[in-house]
Amino acid sequence: MSTLLWILTGILAYTAAAMWLRNRGYLPDSVRVSGPLTTIHTRRGRAFLDRLSGPKRAWRVVANLGLGGALVAMVGSFVLIVSTGISALAATQPSAVQQPQNFLIIPGVNEFLPLSVAGEIVAGLAIAMVVHEGAHGLLCRVEGIDIESMGLVLFAAIPVGAFVQPDEEATQEVSRGARARMFAAGVTANTLLTIVVFALLFGPVVGAISVAPGYAVGEVNPGSPAAAADIAEGDRLIEVAGEPVETADEFEAAIREADADVEVVVDDGDEERTTEVARELQAVGSAGGNALGVEVTDRPVTIAAVNGEPVRTERAFFEAVGDAERATVTTESAGVEGGVGDATEGVEMAIGAYVVGVQEDGPLHEAGAAFGEPLTVVEIDGERVYAAGDGPNGLATVLGEREPGATVEVVAYTTEQERVTYDVTLDAHPNRDGGFIGVSVFPGTSGLALDDFGVTEYPAGAYLELLGGDGGDALADVQPAFAGLIDSPLGLVFVTLILPLGSLFGLPFNFAGFTGEVTNFFVLDGGLAVLGGGAFLLANLLFWTGWINIQLALFNCLPAFPLDGGRILRMVAEAVMSRLPLSDRHAAVRTITVSSGLLMLFGLIAMIFGNQILGALGMI
């Protein structure tokens, strides 16, 4: 049975038992059951709220500021939900975040919320709900509204909400402004709590965490040499051929110079071990239309030889190519049950950086290359180019050494292997120093992503730099689109909030906190070191408390009843309609609030189920 089915079975069993107890009269008056929802009511805590509400003027000032922010968030959330719903209907395939289970804040069911941080997520949710409803109760007392009861809402024994039940008559007697402040109080409190916990997280907590030395293994390619050597996700590679490596750059430099059979020291968090990796050059990805004519899907393609010379590493590959612009590349066919078979016939092809398309009105396009044309760039300004990227003789490296405005000769090959040259005046690169020729490049060589080891780095340093509030330069290297966004504190908070969904935004991994195998990539310094694993637990609690609080605040800003945003919208509509010469102001207010709620419902249904509905109707 799937995890979701087990959960649904448990919910049904809980509902049946709870309703049986209710019908038999075994539950106290303070406990009320409605299907899978259980509410626990109490009148305790009112005296505490009375004492806390003493500085009424100060609380009203804070609430007014929060009300202004809530109004802005209402408009933004309205536009976002409706536009996202329309976009979801137009999409041919729903994204992962649009899957129905990913709208549930249930660790293990929501693929972005791992079970390993279930405790921190539940604790953060409980804190967020208590703070949210407590703020409503506080503003009730500030505005002189009596509280009938308050308590918790449970969904199948799991706390999913809290509530404050104000006296309805007293609520109607106060001014619209007082009611609006009371309704906005929960959103305001969740936002303020987010600021506090993120300040603690970004400051003293993350400041006591450092990146552990070595290469952090975030992923191991199936069928790769690393997988054959039992290297796994969460390992750190700390030594190559007898030489310690402190960083990913040092590891990559060492592995480039190492022999085909190389010994590495692996730290899995519990112990260190030495293993020998028998390297094999593989194409682990491919661009459409590459000259070799291969398509890499589930299984890598092994590069056997270049110009008849056997190769097992990238270094050997480029050494065999030499200064020649073209080379004959031989692959190995798949054998029985995925094994390696006989060598296939070699293909003569250009070796260089593979351009998947020339950009319109870019420097190369203006120099004569056709818009959208695939090319293999083999030389820039007389300097040989073997691949894309920042490696030796990489296209990014070579262009980074040229100044914008300079005119260079670009030598390339077309898909028909015809040699062409262009005199190109370089633009400034949008994301880095150096020149830009206006092309979209496939990472790797000649449309092939080559790898002779089989691991992908987990960007531990980039994520830690972001959480430390240091500007996120390393994160910008991982995802250049964040380069400008992370220069401001609000931008840093925004990126922090999308880290659990990182794969949707071009990041190589989702970041769910310092949990599981990820903790092997970090070490504790300073005073928090005495806490051991408790320091990571504290960091996770702060991370998820902030994440859930701001999500709860934004959700409650939706202008739909019975959410806080819907109640505030009604207050605003009543204030506006009272100033207009209408015969039935109540009907006008109801039209506004109901229409907004229906639009929100449409947007949410379209986001979650729109693609499936259109598919069932045969429209996509």
ABEGO torsion letter per residue (X at the ends): XBAAAAAAAAAAAAAAAAAAAAAAGABBAABBBBEABBBBBBABGAAAAAAAAABAAAAAAAAAAAAAAAAAAAAAAAAAAAAAAAAAAABABBBAAABAAAABBBBGABAABBAAAAAAAAAAAAAAAAAAAAAAAAAAAAAGBBBABBEBBBBGGBBABBBBBBBAAAAAABBAAAAAAAAAAAAAAAAAAAAAAAAAAABAAAAABBBBBEBBBABBBBGBAAAAAGBBBGBBBABBGGBBBABAAAAAAAAAABBABBBBBBBAGABBBBBBBBBBBBBABBBBGBAAGBBBBABBBBBABBGGBBBABAAAAAAAAEABABBBBBBBBBBBGGBBBBBBBBBBBBBBBBBABBBBGBAAAAAGBBBGBBBBBABBGGBBBABBEABBGBAAAAAAABBBGBBBBBBBBBAAGBBBBBBBBBBBBAABBEBBAGBBBBBEBGGBBBBAAGBBBBBAAAAAAAAAGAGGAAAAAABAAAAAAAABAAAAAAAAAAAAAAAAAGBABBBAEBBEAAAAABBBBEAAAAAEAAAAAAAAAAAAAAAAAAAAAAAAABBBOABAAAAAAAAAAAAAAAABBBABAAAAAAAAAAAAAAAAAAAAAAAAAAAAAAAAAGAX
